[in-house]
């Protein structure tokens, strides 16, 4: 059911914050993993003023059955620092939790580091067994769209 | 809308009013101290596997449609032994009254009720309006998970012939009444370009020939409660021309939204033979050699 991806405990090819978080999940039992996911759902920051109430200007993540919106900014510094903004409703805590994992793992990294995250990284948290592999596609979709936006924005930068 | 203000009157008009309970009724039952643990068990069944953990009706236990009711290896439901374990862990006896509620206008609650019916559990009911209505009314919620005294639920063989249809049954059913409960876009075949849904996409868009398009949501009010019997009769019987004696098959994409319609036709309108085709479009739209209509 995990589609083309296989669950793995490998973390050495993940950015540091993501590897740490993945390690934390793996130390826990199934029920505690759900609790950690719930905490991450609660920790997802609110949208800053420039996005609040302007969801129509953000990208909707269609892979999630609940309304999830995404915006990515890439700074013009040397590292091309990536800022990630995600919005998911409280009545969809699993989706919010996925958003929380990606925000905590990727926000503030350089563009190359974000682009280097393996597409199957969502399966590295040991969550497929806890929430069922069927539900993981939302997180795969979110990661794919984050990378797509980073790629689009850095390509434009290079043209300038 | 006057029918909605008096749930008891509304419920008694349905063909099987014992299958539905109001939030008032449930709140009253939960306050009844003379009740013993296994007489009534409340289950929450949601699309989102974590929603229960954010807070639930006091005493309610989680029943996950995928982790608890689906076999984890083959695309099928749990077998009698797995089902007995799922029920036993929740302190359910064969004669327990089970009330199920959930998110998304009770999609997954009706799905769970349908699966429990495959195993012949007699007294399973739906909370009209589900989780959203209970929350909207400001009723008590808790994150506390109560202790359960496990029971020894009997191992019952699943009955796949009465309320469940397999693909071959649907092939043989072609030409007889069928209800497609998906959105109009899915019915017409326009909505199929789902490149990012590798696990749930289909090779072909459209519907099973002869199926009537009656999106599930037409049976529900905005607050998630079911429409009145009169409104449901106007929809399915007058508008769509279905009769309670008809042999009907309902389907959607994976069988969850059609569980909602199966519940409406079977328990609220009293149709005698309704089967849910749980393979639904994710099976039909990917199958070789079956007819498709657009």
Interface residues (C-beta under 8 A of the other chain):
Chain A: X1 X3 X4 X34 X35 X37 X38 X41 X62 X63 X65 X66 X90 X91 X92 X93 X94 X95 X97 X131 X132 X134 X135 X137 X141 X144
Chain B: X47 X48 X49 X50 X51 X53 X54 X64 X66 X67 X72 X103 X194 X196 X197 X198 X199
